[in-house]
Every structure is written in structure tokens, then in C-alpha cells.
Amino acid sequence: MKDNFDIIIIGGGILGTSLSYFLSFLNKSKKIAVIEQEHNVAHHTSGRNTGKIHAPYLYNPEKKKLFANAAFHGYEMWEEYSKLRNLPFKKDGVIEVALEENGIKVLEKYLKWGKQNGLREKDIELMDKTELRKIEPEIKCEAALYVHRDGSTDYATLTKSLMTDSKENGIDFLLDTKVTKIEKVNNKWEITINGNHKIFTNFLINAAGGQAIDIAHNMKIAKNLTDVHFRGEYWKTPKKYHGLTKTSVYSVPEFPDYPFLDPHWIIRVDGSCEIGPNAVPVFSPYGYNNSENIRKFLPKIIEMLGSGARKAIFDKQFQELAFSEIQSSMSKSVMIERVKKFLPKINVNEITQKGTAGIRSSVINEKGKFVPDVILLEGDASFHILNYNSPGATGALPFSVHVINQLHKTGLFENEDTDAQCGPWKFNDIIQKLEE
Ligand SMILES: Cc1cc2nc3c(=O)[nH]c(=O)nc-3n(C[C@H](O)[C@H](O)[C@H](O)COP(=O)(O)OP(=O)(O)OC[C@H]3O[C@@H](n4cnc5c(N)ncnc54)[C@H](O)[C@@H]3O)c2cc1C
């Protein structure tokens, strides 16, 4: 009996842990576990990101409504949750700059999208360079979008707190536990953990981040999709730069199809400043160092050549971008020069300390194209969340509510209480807000 569960969530990142948080309030008598291969939650991408609570101005409301909505409501939910638990949350805003005249049109588009996605007049404003210079004299640009409703936090701390709450409500967290095989046996999923022990579940949620595709493939789902991994590296700046700007600075992406490129000037929630991330192609979702990348090089290349990714890696623009990102990984100055364009005061020679890199796993379809949005797939007694990328941490709470509601509505997994109070929020109130 001990090894039989009603639901197992694979992945103790911010998504799997947010799902466990809400499920724990809605299903008091169900047996639910989160399986995480590492010693603690948020060990990978959820604890290795930029730490921004992003306002949804970068997302076309017609194409990315769900993600934009989740980011919009995620902001207020993290603010409320952080206040309740006394966790880091700073409303410090962000500035998006256009370095060239033609970038101003992009800022105008972002302003329109931001407002369509719920931001109000006081949350976001377009400024010309003279107006901005009065507030931020060190920034060089043609125009800027000042987004006031944007914040900073430490997502690892938030995820750990959600785990504590979930555990208090009876959820098991099986840490140091790696899922190595999944098979259907007698109407249940038989999950092999750490290579030998077996546990069983009626329903499985795949929130395995950079390994979500592998888990799906193991369960014979999403065979037409594959993924490529990009390591986002950061450089820490010395204390003398900590007051250089009041706000973090992003720039209009040079390649709109690859918006995760173009490093930013980041002010972290503790006030320290960093430059990053770039996006260096690597061969594993955990390819932080050479030994892991060398180990995974051959298997990943073989898999990519047999899938749609083959087309992507032979695409000329992709090759050029990959080359310039590899250069920016090898040469600190190549990366920092990109930020120097809008913060000319930075001296490359004074920046010597690397920050903590995080890895983004982007899904590629059978045509060799990057899939721009999150992918939600229903399987046999299972649900799979693939391509859960930026601003995934910002939207994790409302997005989890959306997923749990979808499972309930489609009859895949019925909650015991459909209108429970989940900490500071009523479950149905969040759904209502998401559907507005
Ligand atoms: C460089 C970078 C910067 C970013 N900056 C921001 C930002 O500022 N704001 C924002 O909102 N978003 C940001 N994001 C995006 C955000 O961090 C992610 O969308 C989010 O963390 C994804 O969470 P997750 O839970 O899906 O994945 P993960 O955090 O990767 O969690 C998945 C977990 O599953 C576990 N797992 C996988 N396979 C197995 C297995 N077989 N057995 C057991 N456990 C397993 C892993 O160990 C991992 O802990 C950034 C991303 C990157 C890469």
C-alpha cells in the first residue's frame, strides 16, 4: 500500500511544486507524491534563472494568451504569497530599451500588447531618450519602455516554501529519487525509481522540465517532438556597479524568433548586479560543465539527427546564432559588449566572476521549427507539460491552477473539493480571473 499513489508528479521544479501545492488543498484524502531526482526542489532551471517576475508585455495576446494571463496574475499571486510567508519580493520594475530608431516600433508594439494583457497606464509607459536620461542617466538608447509592474524574487526560496506547505497538507516529496522507467501494468503506471525500486500510481503528471520530453517518449507520447538545450550564463559585476541603474535593463531582441538571446543588465532581489544570460547550445538539460556535455554529446546528436531538430541544426540562421552564442561563452568580452551598447560605463576588465548558469530546453517540432508556446498533452492516465519556458516561473501558480482545472473538466482527474481555499486564494476565484 505504501508504494501506491493516486497522483505522482515527476519534477520538483517550480511547476511540479506549484501543482502539488494546489492539489494538496483540493484532495485532502488522496495520496499524492512529487518525485525529484535531486536533493532539494528547484535545483535546476527553477533555481537558476534571472529571478524576474515578468510583466506580460512581450507576449502577443492573440498567440500567447494563456502564458500572458498566467504572468499577469502570477505577479499579484507571488506578491501576496511572499507577504504571507515573509519571502523576498521587490517591485523594482524593468526598462526595455531600443538601441536603434527602428526598435521604437517594437516598443510601441510591446506597449500595446502589455495593455491588452492587463497592464494599466500607471504600469507601463513609453519614454523618449531625454525623459529616460532624467531618471537613468547612465543608459544610452533611442527610447525606452518603463514597466513599473515588474519585480524580482528568488524562485528557489519560493519553491521550497511551496514544498513546505504541500508537505503540511500531506504530499510526499520523494527527493534523491530518479525516475528511470515507466510502464503500464494492470491499469496503473509502474514507475521504476533509482533503477530498482517500483512504485505505482493511478495518474501521472509529467513536469520534468528539461527531461519532460524524455519522460513523454518513455510513455510513447510526443514522438514527433524533440528538444535542444541552451545554457544561459551570467557574469557577476563588482560592487562599484551596483548603483549604476535603479532598474534592470533589457533590450529589444535583435532576432525576434530567438527572444531569449540578448543579455540583460540584471539587478537581483538582493541588490547585486549581473549581466546575462546568453544561450549556448549544450547537449544535456544538465550540461553545466564539459564532462556532462561530452557524455551526452553522441546520444543527443544521434537523437537530433533522427528528428525534426536535424532541420534546425542545418538552418543557416540557427548556425550563425549558435556560433555567436558559443563565442559569447568562450569570450567574456563578447557577451559584455552586448550590454555595453546601452551601458557604456561598464569596463569588461573589471568583471571577473561567473554567476550561476541555468539551462533552457526548447522543443522542436517535426518541421524543425522551435515551438513558441507551452505544450499540454493528455495521455493515457497522464498529463504532460512540455516546453514550459520563460516566463514560466512568474506564471507557475496560476498556470498550475489552469492545468488542474483542465484535468478536472476533461475528467482525467477529478478533484474532491472543487472550490477549496488554497492558502490566500479560493481555487475558483483564480480560474475566474484566468478566464476573464
Ligand atoms: C537562463 C534562464 C533565465 C530565466 N529567467 C526567468 C525569469 O527571470 N522569470 C521567469 O518567470 N522565468 C524565467 N525562466 C524560465 C523559468 O525558470 C522556467 O520556466 C521554470 O523554472 C521551469 O520550471 P519547471 O518546474 O518546469 O522545470 P525545472 O525547474 O527544470 O524542474 C524540473 C525538475 O524535474 C526533475 N526531473 C527531471 N527528470 C526527472 C526524473 N527522471 N526523475 C526525477 N526528477 C526528474 C529535475 O531534476 C528538475 O528539478 C528562465 C529560464 C532560464 C533558462
The ligand as a Gaussian input file, in Angstrom:
#p B3LYP/6-31G(d) Opt

LIG

0 1
 C       18.540000      31.333000     -18.051000
 C       17.084000      31.377000     -17.709000
 C       16.521000      32.517000     -17.142000
 C       15.156000      32.548000     -16.832000
 N       14.652000      33.658000     -16.220000
 C       13.341000      33.678000     -15.844000
 C       12.817000      34.792000     -15.140000
 O       13.512000      35.749000     -14.824000
 N       11.486000      34.769000     -14.828000
 C       10.669000      33.734000     -15.151000
 O        9.479000      33.785000     -14.860000
 N       11.152000      32.652000     -15.805000
 C       12.471000      32.582000     -16.126000
 N       12.984000      31.487000     -16.753000
 C       12.092000      30.349000     -17.014000
 C       11.803000      29.536000     -15.750000
 O       12.958000      29.441000     -14.943000
 C       11.286000      28.143000     -16.149000
 O       10.158000      28.300000     -16.993000
 C       10.866000      27.318000     -14.940000
 O       11.858000      27.316000     -13.923000
 C       10.587000      25.883000     -15.361000
 O       10.208000      25.166000     -14.215000
 P        9.977000      23.613000     -14.259000
 O        9.486000      23.214000     -12.927000
 O        9.130000      23.272000     -15.447000
 O       11.422000      22.968000     -14.604000
 P       12.683000      22.620000     -13.685000
 O       12.999000      23.683000     -12.725000
 O       13.749000      22.187000     -14.601000
 O       12.185000      21.372000     -12.845000
 C       12.057000      20.082000     -13.376000
 C       12.556000      19.118000     -12.307000
 O       12.313000      17.787000     -12.763000
 C       13.336000      16.971000     -12.232000
 N       13.412000      15.748000     -13.031000
 C       13.588000      15.672000     -14.377000
 N       13.656000      14.382000     -14.769000
 C       13.497000      13.632000     -13.642000
 C       13.481000      12.233000     -13.404000
 N       13.633000      11.357000     -14.391000
 N       13.304000      11.800000     -12.125000
 C       13.143000      12.684000     -11.107000
 N       13.171000      14.025000     -11.282000
 C       13.343000      14.493000     -12.526000
 C       14.583000      17.844000     -12.382000
 O       15.615000      17.413000     -11.509000
 C       14.054000      19.228000     -12.066000
 O       14.273000      19.599000     -10.715000
 C       14.340000      31.428000     -17.086000
 C       14.895000      30.279000     -17.650000
 C       16.261000      30.236000     -17.955000
 C       16.857000      29.007000     -18.534000

